[in-house]
């Protein structure tokens, strides 16, 4: 059966995955299933099922959406491992991204300048390193993470609590359209589904399920980002949280996660290390190391030449020291090893 027919059977019959798998293997389409009069289908209104499937098929053709069933090769493997995976996923854009290494970045809609800075830096770094940034297209941290990934010429996946053809929030339409063109928009909800409060926790479990790690950047104690973090933890995935001021309401959720055992994230390089990645290409590393061709350099000299934030330069120099590429001399100068 086509994925849209499987979805229609699930919607009207609420069958479990095992039953749907058997039905999918036994029948080529809904019409054949209707004629067979299988006992599992006795309570199904086939006219309603067929009408819904035809309607969704037309909507999908109109916007160019793909419908992927749980048993399709294109279905994301990490999501398949979860306890309540969606029967189908509706996708707009590049569905191949669903099978790539992803990291979920979530947080408050009411971000501070601190949250904006951190989410931009983290998403930019992981996207440049080749990871796919997953988030929920909401205002605040979500939108900032998506935008930073695209700024890095990287890839991003937006998981919606609406149909994939219904941008939400509507004011994020431009970002939504860019993600459709350069990334992927995904949802488990039927096409044309409008925003509804109860859909968003379900959306959050997919955000967590697509990734090996979830990063929470700035979240009050009642934030939906904590729901995503709980889903991730229940799935056995790692949760990172960004520490922040103890007297700021927007930090309460992250600081609580840290007390509960989340991994502190204090620099994007820590996330890259977790994924065994480097934030820069070997060519970029070579360019930095070439600075030392004239001899040892003081820290201020290195900062002046690179024109980078001193804190970022210090992180890079420390990484090179740990990798055995640089050594810090007694007089404070840095010297390249092997020369």
RODOGU-471398 format. One record per atom (N, C-alpha, C): residue in one letter; x, y, z. Coordinates in steps of 0.02 Angstrom, whole numbers, plus 50000, padded with zeros to 5 digits. Layout:
AXYZ ...
This chain:
X500424994050000 X500005000050000 X500445006350000 X500165011549975 X500515017949976 X500535020650048 X501065024450064 X501105027250132 X500485031150153 X500185034750106 X499595038650123 X499005034150141 X498965028250112 X498435023450128 X498565020350197 X499195018850211 X499375016250278 X499185021450331 X499345027750317 X499185033050365 X498435033650375 X498055033150321 X497325033550327 X497045027950370 X497305021850360 X497085016150402 X497255017450475 X497855020050487 X498045021450557 X497595026750587 X497455031950549 X497045037550576 X496345035250595 X496045031050554 X495355029050567 X495305022750609 X495845018650610 X495815012450647 X496265012250708 X496755016950712 X497235017150768 X497565010350779 X497755007350725 X498105000850729 X498815001850753 X499094996650785 X499794997050804 X500234995450744 X500884996450751 X501344995650695 X501354988450668 X501294983650713 X501324976650691 X500714975050647 X500124977350667 X499524976150626 X499574979650559 X499814985850560 X499884989550497 X500404986250452 X500934983650481 X501434980150442 X501124974050407 X500714970350443 X500384964450414 X499894966450359 X499514971750370 X499044974050320 X499404976550258 X499954980050269 X500354982650213 X500644976950172 X500844971650205 X501124965950169 X500604961750134 X499994961950159 X499464957650132 X499094960650073 X499064967350070 X498644970550019 X499044975749981 X498904976349916 X499244981249873 X498964988249881 X498314988649897 X497994995149905 X497364994449947 X497045000049960 X496445000150002 X495864996249971 X495804996749906 X495254993249872 X495314985749881 X495924983249876 X496024976049887 X495864974149959 X496064978350006 X495924977050076 X495164977150089 X494814981650057 X494084981950064 X493754975450041 X493964973049984 X493664967049955 X493814960749997 X494404960750029 X494604954850067 X494194953950130 X493924959450156 X493514959150217 X493874955850275 X494514957550284 X494904954850339 X494594956950406 X494664952550455 X494324953850519 X494604960150553 X495244961750540 X495534967750572 X495204974150547 X494884973650488 X494614979650456 X493854980250462 X493554975950503 X492824975850508 X492534982450534 X492904985850579 X492634991950610 X492824998150570 X493124997450512 X493355003150473 X492815005450424 X492725012050421 X492285015050370 X492715016350308 X492715011650262 X493165012050205 X493045018150161 X492425020250157 X492275026250117 X492645032250146 X492625032950212 X492965038550245 X493725037950238 X493975031750245 X494695030550239 X494935032450169 X494575030050118 X494765031350049 X494715038750033 X494195042050057 X494115049150045 X494695053150075 X494875051350137 X495425054850171 X496085053650134 X496215047350114 X496835045850078 X496875049650012 X496325049849975 X496315053449911 X496425060949922 X496135063549975 X496205070649990 X496935072350007 X497235068250050 X497935069450069 X498405068550010 X498245063849966 X498655062849906 X498645069049862 X498055071949854 X497995078049813 X498375083949844 X498295084649911 X498655090049945 X499415089249936 X499645083049942 X500365081649936 X500615083249866 X500235081249816 X500425082649747 X500445090149734 X499985093849764 X499925101049752 X500545104749778 X500805102649836 X501375106349866 X502045102649856 X502025096649827 X502645092949816 X502895089349878 X502435087649924 X502635084249986 X502735076749973 X503215073950008 X503325066650007 X503055063650071 X502795057550066 X502525054150125 X502925047750134 X503255047150191 X503705041550205 X503415037350261 X503325030850248 X503055026450299 X503625023550343 X503435020850399 X503905017950447 X504355012750415 X504105009350363 X504475003850332 X504865005950271 X504835012350253 X505215014750195 X505945015550212 X506375014650163 X507095015550173 X507265022650194 X506865027550173 X507005034550188 X506825036550259 X506495032150296 X506285033850364 X506905034550409 X506935039750451 X507535040850492 X507655035250542 X508245032150540 X508375026350583 X508345027850658 X508575033550680 X508555035150752 X507845035950776 X507405038750734 X506705039550753 X506365032750755 X506565028350711 X506275021550710 X506415017750775 X506965019450808 X507155016050870 X506745018150930 X506365023550925 X506015026250984 X505395022150999 X505105023251059 X504545019151081 X503885020951047 X503825027051021 X503195028950988 X503345032750923 X503635029350874 X503795032750811 X503165034150770 X503155039550733 X502585040950690 X502515035450636 X501905033950618 X501785028950565 X502045031550498 X501925037950486 X502195041050425 X502465047950442 X502895050450398 X503135057350402 X502975060850337 X502725066950342 X502615071150283 X503215075750277 X503505076150218 X504125080050210 X504075084850150 X504355090750160 X504465095450106 X505215097050105 X505525096550048 X506245097850044 X506635091450035 X507245091450062 X507705085850053 X507625080750109 X507235075450095 X507105070450147 X507725066250164 X508245066550122 X508855062850137 X509185065350201 X509045071550220 X509335074250281 X509105070450343 X508535067150339 X508255063550396 X508695057750417 X509135055450373 X509565049750388 X510275051950404 X510405058450405 X511075060950421 X511145062150496 X511765063250517 X511895064550588 X511605071350607 X511165071350656 X510805077450675 X510945079350748 X510875085650762 X510875088150831 X510285092850839 X509885091850892 X509295095950904 X509485101850949 X509275107750930 X509415113850969 X508745117250984 X508585117851048 X507935120551067 X508015125451125 X507495129351137 X507515134151192 X506905138651191 X506935143851230 X506355148251240 X506195152451179 X505565154251173 X505355158951121 X505575166051138 X505625167351204 X505795174151227 X506545174451245 X506955173651196 X507675173251210 X507965180151227 X508485180051268 X508865186051283 X509425186851232 X509785192251237 X510355193151191 X510875187751203 X510935185451265 X511395179951281 X511175173551246 X510535171851251 X510285165851218 X510365166151143 X510235172051114 X510315172951042 X511035171851021 X511515174651059 X512225173951043 X512435166651046 X512235163251100 X512455156251109 X512145151751056 X511495152451044 X511175148150994 X511465149150925 X511615155450909 X511925156850844 X512615153650839 X513025154250891 X513695151450889 X513685143850886 X513255140750926 X513225133450927 X512975130650860 X512415133450835 X512145130950772 X512625132250714 X512945137950714 X513435139550661 X514005134450661 X514255132950720 X514825128350726 X514645121250704 X514075118750728 X513905111750711 X513715111150637 X513395116350609 X513215116150538 X513845116250494 X514335120450513 X514955120650476 X515335114050479 X515235110450534 X515565103950543 X515205098350507 X514625099850477 X514265094850437 X513675091650470 X513515093650532 X512915090950565 X512295094650541 X511735091150543 X511085094150525 X510765096850589 X510575103150589 X510255106350647 X509505105150644 X509235102250697 X508515100850701 X508205105450754 X507645108550737 X507275112550785 X506545113150763 X506165117550797 X505445117550787 X505145123550753 X505555128050724 X505335133850686 X504965139050729 X504975138250795 X504655143150839 X505065149550841 X504765154850868 X505145160950879 X505725159550927 X506195164050930 X506725163550980 X507275158850961 X507465154451007 X508035149950998 X507965145650935 X507365142950923 X507265138550865 X507435142150800 X507135148050791 X507245151750729 X507975153750722 X508285155650778 X508985157650776 X509425151750755 X509285145850781 X509675139950763 X509595138250689 X508985138250664 X508875136950593 X509255142050550 X509185148350567 X509495153750527 X510255153150527 X510545151650585 X511275151050589 X511525145150547 X511155139650547 X511355133850506 X511355135750432 X510845139350410 X510815141550340 X511365146650325 X511505151050373 X512035155950365 X512705152550353 X512795146750385 X513415142950378 X513425138750314 X512915139650271 X512835135450211 X512755128050231 X512475127050291 X512355120250315 X511635118250303 X511435112850337 X510755110150328 X510375110250393 X509725110950387 X509295111150446 X508625107850432 X508325104950484 X507675101750480 X507205105350528 X506635107450503 X506115110550546 X505555105450556 X505415103850619 X504875099150635 X504275103250658 X503715102350624 X503125106550637 X502595102950678 X502205106950714 X501615104350748 X500995105550708 X501085107250645 X500545108250596 X500695103650536 X500275104050485 X500445100750423 X501065104050392 X501445100350352 X502055103350323 X501895108950274 X501265109450254 X501065114850208 X500765120850246 X500825120850312 X500565126250353 X501135129250395 X501465134450370 X502005137450409 X501745140150475 X502095138450529 X501895141050594 X502505142450637 X502555148450665 X502085154050658 X502095157050588 X501535159850568 X501465162450499 X501985167750483 X502185171550533 X502685176850522 X503375174050507 X503465167550516 X504105164250499 X504085161250428 X503625163550388 X503545160550321 X504185160950280 X504535166550281 X505145167150241 X505665162050261 X505745161150327 X506225156150351 X505985149150332 X505345147950339 X505045141450319 X505185140050246 X505075144950203 X505175143850131 X505905142550115 X506355145950151 X507065144750139 X507265137650161 X506975135350217 X507125128550240 X506865123450191 X506275124650163 X506015120050112 X506505119550053 X506805125150034 X507265125249977 X507945122349994 X508195123650055 X508885121850072 X508945116450126 X508385114450154 X508395109450207 X507795104850201 X507455103750257 X506875099350256 X506375101550310 X505735101550292 X505195102750340 X504825096250347 X504695094150410 X504395087550421 X503845088050474 X503345083750468 X502795083450516 X502475076550514 X502175074550570 X501785068350570 X501045069850560 X500865076150558 X500155078050553 X499935078650481 X499295077150468 X499045077450399 X499145084350368 X499215084550304 X499255090850269 X498625095050283 X498725101650287 X498195106450302 X498025106850376 X498385103050419 X498255103450491 X498475110250518 X498035113550554 X498185120150583 X498495119250653 X498775124650679 X499105124350744 X498595122750799 X498795118250843 X498385116350900 X498845114750958 X498675117151017 X499125116851075 X499365109751089 X498925104751082 X499125097951100 X499605094751050 X499685097950992 X500135094950941 X500875096050957 X501025101250995 X501725103151002 X502135098451046 X501865095651101 X502255090551136 X502405084451091 X501925082551048 X502035077051002 X502595078850952 X502575085150929 X503105087750885 X503785087250919 X503805088750985 X504435088851022 X504755081951026 X504355076651029 X504645069951033 X504995068150967 X504775070950911 X505105069750847 X505755073650844 X505745079850870 X506365083750873 X506895079850911 X506705077050968 X507185073051008 X507365066550973 X506885063450940 X506995056850911 X507445056850850 X507505062550816 X507915062850755 X508665063350770 X508835064950833 X509525066750849 X509825062350903 X510485061650900 X510845058050952 X510925062351014 X510895069051005 X510965073551062 X510495079551054 X510235081951110 X509815087851111 X510155093151154 X510185099351128 X510485104951164 X509925109751184 X509885111351248 X509405116151272 X509775122651288 X509585127951254 X509905134551262 X509385139451288 X509425141151351 X508985146051382 X508255143651381 X508035141551440 X507345139051445 X507085140251515 X506515143651523 X506205144251589 X505935137451611 X505715137051673 X505525130551700 X504895127651668 X504495131851635 X503885129351602 X503965128951526 X504585129151502 X504715129251430 X504575122451397 X504315122751336 X504225116651297 X504885113251281 X505435117051285 X506095114051273 X506245108651324 X505975109351385 X506095104251436 X505715097851420 X505155098551386 X504785092551362 X505215088851312 X505535092551266 X505985089451217 X506555085951253 X506835089251303 X507395086351341 X507175079951376 X506575079851404 X506335073751438 X506245068051388 X505965069651330 X505895064551278 X506585061751260 X507065066151251 X507745064051232 X508035059451286 X507965061351349 X508225057251404 X507885050451407 X507215050451398 X506845044151399 X507045039551342 X507265042551286 X507485038651229 X508205036151236 X508525038151291 X509225036151301 X509715040551263 X509485046451242 X509925051051206 X510235055951256 X510795058951236 X511125063651281 X510805070551276 X510775073951333 X510505080651337 X511055085451361 X511165090751323 X511625096051342 X511215102051365 X511475105651414 X511145111751436 X511675117251445 X511485123251424 X511945128951429 X511835132451496 X512345132751539 X512275136151604 X512155143651594 X511825146651643 X511705153851639 X511565156551709 X511405162951713 X511315166351777 X510805162651821 X510965162051885 X510515158551931 X509905162751951 X509935169251939 X509385173651959 X508955175951900 X509025172451844 X508645174351784 X508135168951769 X507495170951761 X506965166051749 X507085161951687 X507365164951636 X507475161451572 X508015156151578 X508365155951635 X508895150951645 X508685145151690 X508105145751721 X507905140751771 X507875133651742 X507615133051681 X507555126451651 X508225123151638 X508685127051609 X509345124351594 X509715122551658 X509685126851708 X510035125351771 X509725119351806 X509075118451800 X508755112451827 X508995106251791 X509035106551724 X509295100851686 X509995098951708 X510405103951722 X511085102551744 X511085099051812 X510635101051856 X510585097551921 X510355090351912 X509955089251860 X509695082551847 X510185078151808 X510765080951790 X511275076751758 X511405078251685 X511115083551658 X511255085351588 X511995087251582 X512255086651522 X512955088251509 X513025095851500 X513455099151539 X513545106351530 X513865107851462 X513605112751428 X513895114951364 X514135122151374 X514795123151374 X515065129851385 X515415132651324 X515485128451272 X515785130751209 X515585125951153 X515465128551092 X515275124151037 X515765118451024 X516405119551039 X516905114351027 X516765108051067 X516435108751125 X516275102951166 X515775098451131 X515315101451094 X514825097551056 X515155094150997 X515615097650965 X515975094550909 X516395088750933 X516695089550992 X517095084051020 X516645078051034 X516045079251058 X515565073851071 X515425069851008 X515365073250952 X515235069950888 X515875068050851 X516445068850886 X517095067150856 X517215071050792 X517055077550795 X517135081850736 X517585087750754 X517835090950701 X518215097150710 X517805102850680 X517835108650711 X517455114250686 X517775117750627 X518355115350606 X518685118550550 X519005113350506 X519085114850443 X519395110250396 X520145109950408 X520465104750381 X521195104250387 X521535110150355 X521225112850302 X521515118750269 X521495124750316 X520935125550352 X520885131150400 X521395130350456 X521485124150479 X521985122850530 X522675124750505 X522825122750443 X523475124250413 X523605131750410 X523075135550393 X523145142750388 X523345145750456 X523045143150509 X523225145650576 X523935143650595 X524105137450581 X524775135050598 X525315138450557 X525135140850497 X525625144350455 X525865150750487 X525455153550533 X525655159750567 X526325158950603 X526465152750623 X527065151550663 X527675149950620 X527615150850555 X528195149650511 X528755154650523 X528575160550551 X529075165650564 X529385164750634 X529105159950672 X529355158750739 X528815159250792 X528995158450855 X528505158750910 X528155165550913 X527525165450935 X527125171550938 X526785172251006 X526715178551028 X526335179951088 X525595179551073 X525195178451125 X524475177751117 X524175183851083 X524365189851106 X524095196051077 X524255196651002 X524845194250983 X525045194450912 X524595189950871 X524445184150898 X524025179250863 X523325182050854 X523045185050907 X522385188050904 X522365193550852 X522875197650852 X522905203350805 X522905201050733 X523275195750718 X523315193250649 X522665189850628 X522395185650673 X521785181850656 X521155186050656 X521185191750693 X520595196150699 X519985192250723 X520095188250775 X519565184250805 X519465186250878 X518915184050907 X518805185150978 X519345181651019 X519665184951066 X520205181851105 X520005175251138 X519385174851161 X519155168551193 X519165162851143 X518945164151081 X518945158951029 X519655156951010 X520105161951007 X520805160450991 X521105155951046 X520955157551108 X521215153551163 X520975146351159 X520345145451141 X520075138651134 X520455134851079 X520565138151023 X520925134850967 X521645133150987 X521985137751020 X522675136451040 X522705130651090 X522215130351134 X522185124851182 X522075118251147 X521625118251097 X521505112151058 X522145109851023 X522525114550994 X523145112750960 X523665110151009 X523665113051070 X524135110551121 X523965103351139 X523315102051150 X523105095251169 X523235090351113 X523205092751050 X523325088450992 X524075087550978 X524495091051017 X525215090351007 X525485094350948 X525105099450927 X525325103450870 X525685109950891 X525515112350951 X525825118350977 X526055117151049 X526535121251070 X526745121151140 X526805128351164 X526625129551226 X526695136251255 X527365136551292 X527785141151271 X528455141851300 X528415145451368 X528965145251405 X528995148251471 X528875155851469 X529065159051414 X528965166251409 X528265168251385 X527815163251377 X527135164651356 X527005164251282 X527535163551243 X527445163051171 X527225155851152 X526865155451095 X526655148951068 X527125147051011 X527305140651010 X527785138250960 X527515131850929 X527585131250863 X527355125250829 X527855119550839 X527595113750856 X528035107950866 X528275105050801 X528855101950803 X529125098750743 X529525103350700 X529665109450725 X530065114250686 X530615117150729 
